[in-house]
Amino acid sequence: MVQKKLHPSVVKFKEFVKNNPNIIQEVRKGKATWQELYEDWYLLGEEDARWEQIGKEENKKNELTEDGEEQETTTEKKGDLLSNIMGMVNNMDPNQIQNHINNLSQAIGAIQGVLSQFQGSNGAKPSGKPQDGPINPFSFRKD
């Protein structure tokens, strides 16, 4: 596999992430995307307080769980759920969603067409009665 040459800033960001493993956990938990983190890193720099906060939040959570003192309230759970939903909404591409809806609509239309063909053929034949005679597709008349 041939690896493309990356932009120097992307290479520097990858090195920064390797030195700060808490950033990887941030992405895996869905709290941020790589794009967001890269933009913040590019605009704010490596020395910004944001990068220190990511590590501190993880350490505080680990300390609480080690002590056995889980103090999550229902409001925190609701806040997490709401932030997850908002994160998903922010990550959605409206054009892609519209494309999926159109594909689904076409699939439903095709299924309805097939079902109507089967229902139409069953409704046209009376059940239990044979037809009066064979239907001739070529009707010839003598003059």
N, C-alpha and C positions, 0 to 999 in steps of 0.2 A: 504494500500500500504506500503510495507516494504522499508524503505529508506536505501540505502547502506551507509556504513561508508566511509566518504570522507577522503582523505589525509589531514593531518594537514595544509599543505601549501595552499590547496584549501579552507579550512575553513577560514584561515587568509585572503586570497584574497577576499572572500565573505564579510568579515567584513570590509575590506578596501573599497570595492565598496559601501557598505551601508553608509559609512562615506563620500563618494565622489559621490554624485548623478550625477555629470556632466559626469562621466564615462559611466553611463547607457545611457545618451543622445547621447554620442559619438557612441555607438554601435547601438542604434535605428536609427540614421541618416545614418548608413552605412559607417561611416568614419573609423571604425576599427572593428575587430572581437574580441570575448571574448578570443580566443586563443592567438591572438597577444597581447592583453592587459595583459593577465596572464603572458605570456613569458617576456614582458617588466617589469612587476611588480616583477617577480621572479629574473630577472637578474639585474635590476637597483635599486630595493628597493622602499620603500614607500616615501623616502625623495627626490627622483629625481625631477628635474625641469619639466619634462614632465607632471607630474600630476598637477602642478601649471598652466602650459600653457593651459591645457584643460579648466580649470575654467575661466581663463582670456579671452580666445577666446569667450566663451559663453557670458561672461559679456559685452565684447565689442560689440558683435552683438546685444544683448538686448538693450544696450544704444543707438545704431544707430537706431534701429527700434522704440524705444520710442520717440526719437526726431523727427521722421518722415523723417529722412535723409537717404533714401536708395540710396546708391551710387554704386550699382552693375553695372559694365560695361559689355559689351559683352565679353570682354576677360576673366573676372572672370567667367561668365556663361559657356564659352567654357572650361575654366580650370576645372570647377566643373564637366561638362559633361565628359571631358577626364579622370578626376580622378575617376569618377564613373565607367566608362568603364574599366579602368585599374584595379580597385578594383574587378570588376566582373571577369575579366580575371585571376587575381591572385587567386581568390577563386575557380576557376574551376578545377575539377579533370579530367585529360585527359583520364584516363581509363573509368570513368563514362560517359564521352561524347561519347567515342568510342562505349560503350555498348548501349547508346541511339540511336546512328546512325545505329548500326547493327539491333536493334529492329525495327526501322523505315524502314529500307531497307527490312527486312523480311515481314513487314506488307504491304508494297507497292507491293512486289512480290506476296503475297497472293491475293491481290486485282486484280492485273493484271491477275493472273491465273483464277480467277472467271470470270472476264470480257471476257477473251478469250474463256472460255467454252460457255458462252452465245452467243458470236459473232459467234463461230464455229457452234453451233446448229442452229442459224438463217440463216447462210450462206449456209448450206447444203441442206435445204429444199427450193425448189422453191416456191415462194409465189403464192397462188391461184390455184395450180395444185395438185390434190390428187395423192397419190402414186399409181403405177401400180397394186400392190397387196400387201397383207400382207407379211411382211418379216418373214420367218420361222426361228427361231433360231436353229432348229434341221434339218439339211439336211440329209435325208436318200436316199441312192441310192440302187437300186436293181441290183444285179449281174446277 
